[in-house]
Amino acid sequence: MSEGTMQRRAQRDDQRDQRTKRAGGLNRLLAAAAALPVMLIAAGCSSDSGSGSGDDSQKAGADTNAGATVSAAPTVQAAAYQSLPEPCAVLSKKTLTELVPKGTKGKEGTSSDTATRASCSWSSLDNNGVKGSQFRWMNVSLLRFESDAASGSGEQQAQEYYTKQIQDAQAVTGATNAKTQALAGTGDEATTVRYDLKKKEGAFKQQTVVTRVENVVVTVDYNGAGLAGEKTPSADTLTKAAEKAAKEAVAAVQSANGEGTNGEAAGGGSTTSPSPGKSSTASPSASSSASPSASPSASASKKS
């Protein structure tokens, strides 16, 4: 081999070595450049994951706080009246003498809680011998309702019972010439129901006056008859008498709760500040039918 050939081979080897070195360096640079985006992406993912966890934690905390909020318990307006008057003392001596002249001493009805339910009845027989007799019977019942979260306010319950008492008075079997009319100036609302009822003892005139004052319902049952040939009393006269008794009874309820004065004045709506009390278990029932041996109104019977 000539010397010139050997020199050219050596030059080619040197050139090849230089190209190899340059290629190796370029490959390492490309590899490093390719690795950089992967690292950046990984770092970004890691950062996003941490941020999301924080948001989730905050949301979970908010949910926990919202769940911990306690709703306010439902409330009802407290009952205005907390007492009932003595039932046999709700009418004046003068009124009793006019309505039941031969029986002014009343008989108190049975009740397990006279602060919630009370009644009194009077019976009068004016016996004129062969000329006949005049019979009168009257009952005053008082029913007070307390506010209760399950049943509603005392006034609301009294309104419902007031309506049912009127319906019961209108539904008496055998009643004729029935008439229902609103009564003004007595409590918060009042209604008079009157009718005729034929009994074996004679023809009776029945008057039922139902009144609501705040959370108390007052029911006055009054009937009269002419017996043994005596003249039948006037329905108008008996109605006026029953309505007068209802006004006095309402005034007595108001007086027992620190309002107005007792007596013959008409009872209007009350303004007593409400105060809380225990629940009433009174249930509505029908008014009594007219008869000489009539017992106290069913609305004043013993509590169940």
C-alpha positions as CSV (number, residue, x, y, z in Angstrom):
1,M,0.0,0.0,0.0
2,S,1.4,3.4,-0.9
3,E,1.9,6.1,1.6
4,G,-0.7,8.4,-0.1
5,T,-3.4,5.7,0.2
6,M,-2.6,5.3,3.9
7,Q,-2.9,9.0,4.5
8,R,-6.3,9.2,2.9
9,R,-7.7,6.3,4.9
10,A,-6.5,7.9,8.1
11,Q,-8.3,11.2,7.1
12,R,-11.5,9.3,6.5
13,D,-11.3,7.5,9.9
14,D,-10.8,10.9,11.6
15,Q,-13.8,12.4,9.7
16,R,-16.0,9.4,10.7
17,D,-15.0,9.7,14.3
18,Q,-15.9,13.4,14.3
19,R,-19.3,12.7,12.7
20,T,-20.0,10.1,15.3
21,K,-19.1,12.4,18.2
22,R,-21.3,15.2,16.7
23,A,-24.2,12.7,16.2
24,G,-23.9,11.5,19.8
25,G,-24.0,15.0,21.2
26,L,-27.0,15.9,19.0
27,N,-28.9,12.7,20.2
28,R,-28.3,13.6,23.8
29,L,-29.6,17.1,23.2
30,L,-32.7,15.9,21.5
31,A,-33.3,13.4,24.3
32,A,-33.0,16.1,26.9
33,A,-35.3,18.4,24.9
34,A,-37.9,15.6,24.6
35,A,-37.8,14.9,28.4
36,L,-38.5,18.5,29.3
37,P,-42.2,18.6,28.2
38,V,-42.9,15.3,30.0
39,M,-41.5,16.8,33.2
40,L,-43.5,19.9,32.8
41,I,-46.7,18.0,32.1
42,A,-46.1,15.8,35.2
43,A,-45.6,18.8,37.3
44,G,-48.7,20.4,36.0
45,C,-50.8,17.3,36.7
46,S,-49.4,17.2,40.2
47,S,-50.3,20.9,40.8
48,D,-53.8,20.4,39.4
49,S,-54.4,17.4,41.6
50,G,-53.5,19.3,44.7
51,S,-55.7,22.3,43.8
52,G,-58.7,20.0,43.2
53,S,-58.3,18.3,46.5
54,G,-58.4,21.7,48.2
55,D,-61.6,22.6,46.4
56,D,-63.2,19.3,47.3
57,S,-62.2,19.8,50.9
58,Q,-63.8,23.2,51.0
59,K,-66.9,21.9,49.3
60,A,-67.2,19.0,51.8
61,G,-66.7,21.5,54.7
62,A,-69.5,23.7,53.3
63,D,-71.8,20.7,52.9
64,T,-71.1,19.7,56.5
65,N,-71.8,23.1,57.8
66,A,-75.1,23.3,55.8
67,G,-76.1,19.9,57.1
68,A,-75.4,21.0,60.6
69,T,-77.9,23.9,60.4
70,V,-81.0,23.1,62.6
71,S,-84.4,24.1,61.3
72,A,-86.5,26.2,63.7
73,A,-89.3,24.3,65.4
74,P,-92.8,25.3,64.2
75,T,-94.7,27.6,66.6
76,V,-98.4,28.5,67.1
77,Q,-99.9,31.6,68.6
78,A,-100.4,31.1,72.3
79,A,-104.0,30.9,73.6
80,A,-105.4,34.3,74.8
81,Y,-107.6,33.0,77.7
82,Q,-106.2,30.7,80.4
83,S,-109.2,30.5,82.8
84,L,-112.9,29.8,82.9
85,P,-115.4,31.4,85.4
86,E,-117.4,29.5,87.9
87,P,-120.1,28.1,85.5
88,C,-123.0,28.6,88.0
89,A,-122.0,32.2,88.6
90,V,-121.9,33.4,85.0
91,L,-125.4,34.8,85.1
92,S,-126.7,37.5,87.4
93,K,-129.5,36.8,90.0
94,K,-131.8,39.1,88.0
95,T,-131.3,37.2,84.8
96,L,-131.8,33.8,86.4
97,T,-135.0,35.1,88.0
98,E,-136.3,36.1,84.6
99,L,-135.3,33.0,82.7
100,V,-135.7,30.2,85.3
101,P,-137.9,31.8,88.1
102,K,-138.5,28.6,90.0
103,G,-135.0,27.2,89.7
104,T,-132.4,29.9,90.2
105,K,-130.0,27.6,92.0
106,G,-127.9,25.9,89.3
107,K,-126.4,22.4,89.1
108,E,-122.8,22.2,88.0
109,G,-121.9,19.6,85.4
110,T,-119.3,17.0,86.0
111,S,-115.8,17.8,84.6
112,S,-112.3,16.5,85.3
113,D,-110.7,19.9,84.5
114,T,-112.9,22.9,85.2
115,A,-110.2,25.2,83.8
116,T,-110.9,23.7,80.4
117,R,-114.5,22.5,80.4
118,A,-117.4,23.6,82.7
119,S,-121.2,23.8,82.7
120,C,-124.2,24.6,84.8
121,S,-127.9,23.9,84.3
122,W,-131.1,25.3,85.8
123,S,-134.6,23.8,85.7
124,S,-137.8,25.7,86.5
125,L,-141.4,24.4,86.8
126,D,-144.0,27.0,87.6
127,N,-146.9,24.8,88.5
128,N,-150.4,26.5,88.3
129,G,-152.4,23.4,89.1
130,V,-155.4,22.8,86.8
131,K,-154.4,25.9,84.9
132,G,-151.3,24.2,83.7
133,S,-147.6,24.9,84.2
134,Q,-144.7,26.7,82.6
135,F,-141.5,24.8,82.2
136,R,-138.1,26.3,81.5
137,W,-134.7,24.7,81.3
138,M,-131.3,26.3,80.6
139,N,-127.7,25.1,80.3
140,V,-124.6,27.1,79.9
141,S,-121.5,25.2,78.8
142,L,-117.9,26.6,78.5
143,L,-115.1,25.0,76.6
144,R,-111.6,26.4,76.4
145,F,-108.9,25.4,73.9
146,E,-105.2,25.6,74.3
147,S,-102.7,26.2,71.5
148,D,-100.9,23.0,70.4
149,A,-98.3,22.5,67.7
150,A,-100.2,19.4,66.4
151,S,-103.7,20.8,66.7
152,G,-103.1,24.5,65.9
153,S,-103.8,27.6,67.9
154,G,-106.5,27.7,70.6
155,E,-108.5,30.2,68.6
156,Q,-108.4,28.1,65.5
157,Q,-109.6,25.0,67.4
158,A,-112.4,27.1,69.0
159,Q,-113.5,28.3,65.6
160,E,-113.8,24.8,64.4
161,Y,-115.7,23.7,67.5
162,Y,-118.0,26.8,67.2
163,T,-118.9,25.8,63.7
164,K,-119.6,22.2,64.7
165,Q,-121.8,23.3,67.6
166,I,-124.0,25.3,65.2
167,Q,-124.2,22.4,62.8
168,D,-125.2,20.0,65.6
169,A,-128.0,22.4,66.8
170,Q,-129.3,22.6,63.2
171,A,-129.4,18.8,62.9
172,V,-131.7,17.9,65.8
173,T,-134.1,15.1,64.8
174,G,-137.8,16.2,64.7
175,A,-137.1,19.9,64.8
176,T,-139.5,22.1,62.9
177,N,-139.7,25.9,62.1
178,A,-135.9,26.0,62.4
179,K,-134.2,29.4,62.0
180,T,-130.5,30.4,62.2
181,Q,-129.3,33.9,62.5
182,A,-126.1,35.7,63.4
183,L,-125.9,37.6,66.7
184,A,-124.0,40.8,66.8
185,G,-122.3,42.3,69.8
186,T,-121.6,39.0,71.6
187,G,-118.0,37.8,71.7
188,D,-116.0,37.5,68.5
189,E,-118.8,35.7,66.7
190,A,-122.2,34.3,67.7
191,T,-125.1,32.5,66.1
192,T,-128.6,31.7,67.3
193,V,-130.4,28.5,66.2
194,R,-134.0,28.1,67.3
195,Y,-136.7,25.6,66.4
196,D,-139.9,23.9,67.7
197,L,-139.8,20.4,69.1
198,K,-142.9,18.3,69.8
199,K,-142.6,16.1,72.9
200,K,-145.1,13.9,74.7
201,E,-145.2,16.5,77.5
202,G,-146.0,19.4,75.1
203,A,-144.7,21.7,72.4
204,F,-141.2,23.0,73.2
205,K,-139.4,26.0,71.9
206,Q,-135.7,25.5,71.8
207,Q,-133.0,28.2,71.5
208,T,-129.3,27.5,71.2
209,V,-126.9,30.4,71.2
210,V,-123.3,29.5,70.3
211,T,-120.6,32.2,70.9
212,R,-116.9,32.2,70.5
213,V,-114.7,34.7,72.4
214,E,-111.0,34.2,71.6
215,N,-110.2,30.5,72.4
216,V,-113.4,29.9,74.4
217,V,-116.7,28.6,73.1
218,V,-119.9,29.4,75.1
219,T,-123.1,27.5,74.3
220,V,-126.4,28.5,75.9
221,D,-129.3,26.0,75.5
222,Y,-132.7,27.4,76.6
223,N,-136.1,25.8,76.1
224,G,-139.6,26.4,77.3
225,A,-143.0,24.8,77.1
226,G,-146.5,25.3,78.3
227,L,-147.6,22.1,80.0
228,A,-151.1,20.7,80.9
229,G,-152.9,23.1,78.7
230,E,-150.8,26.1,79.6
231,K,-150.0,28.6,76.7
232,T,-146.9,27.8,74.7
233,P,-144.3,30.6,75.3
234,S,-143.3,33.0,72.5
235,A,-140.2,31.9,70.6
236,D,-139.1,35.5,70.1
237,T,-139.3,36.1,73.9
238,L,-137.3,32.9,74.6
239,T,-134.7,33.8,72.0
240,K,-134.1,37.3,73.4
241,A,-133.7,35.7,76.9
242,A,-131.2,33.2,75.6
243,E,-129.2,35.8,73.8
244,K,-129.1,37.9,76.9
245,A,-127.7,35.0,78.9
246,A,-125.1,34.4,76.2
247,K,-123.9,38.0,76.5
248,E,-123.5,37.7,80.2
249,A,-121.7,34.4,80.0
250,V,-119.2,36.0,77.5
251,A,-118.7,38.9,79.9
252,A,-118.0,36.4,82.7
253,V,-115.3,34.7,80.6
254,Q,-113.7,38.0,79.8
255,S,-113.8,39.1,83.5
256,A,-112.2,35.8,84.6
257,N,-109.3,36.6,82.4
258,G,-108.9,40.2,83.5
259,E,-111.0,42.0,81.0
260,G,-114.0,44.2,81.3
261,T,-116.5,43.7,84.1
262,N,-118.9,40.8,84.8
263,G,-122.6,41.4,84.7
264,E,-125.2,42.1,82.0
265,A,-123.0,44.1,79.6
266,A,-122.4,42.5,76.2
267,G,-119.1,40.9,75.7
268,G,-117.0,42.0,72.8
269,G,-113.8,40.7,71.3
270,S,-110.8,40.5,73.7
271,T,-107.4,42.1,73.6
272,T,-105.7,40.0,76.2
273,S,-102.0,39.3,75.5
274,P,-101.5,35.7,74.7
275,S,-99.7,33.4,77.1
276,P,-98.8,29.7,76.8
277,G,-100.5,26.8,78.5
278,K,-101.1,23.0,78.3
279,S,-103.0,21.3,75.5
280,S,-106.7,20.7,75.6
281,T,-108.2,17.3,74.8
282,A,-111.7,18.5,74.4
283,S,-113.7,17.1,71.5
284,P,-116.8,18.5,69.8
285,S,-120.2,17.1,70.6
286,A,-123.8,17.9,70.0
287,S,-126.0,20.3,71.9
288,S,-128.8,18.8,74.0
289,S,-132.4,18.3,72.9
290,A,-135.2,20.0,74.6
291,S,-137.2,18.1,77.2
292,P,-138.6,18.6,80.7
293,S,-135.9,16.3,82.1
294,A,-133.2,17.7,79.9
295,S,-129.6,17.0,81.1
296,P,-126.7,19.4,80.7
297,S,-125.6,20.0,77.1
298,A,-123.4,17.3,75.6
299,S,-120.8,20.0,74.9
300,A,-120.2,20.3,78.6
301,S,-119.9,16.6,79.4
302,K,-116.9,15.0,81.1
303,K,-113.7,15.1,79.1
304,S,-112.6,11.8,77.6
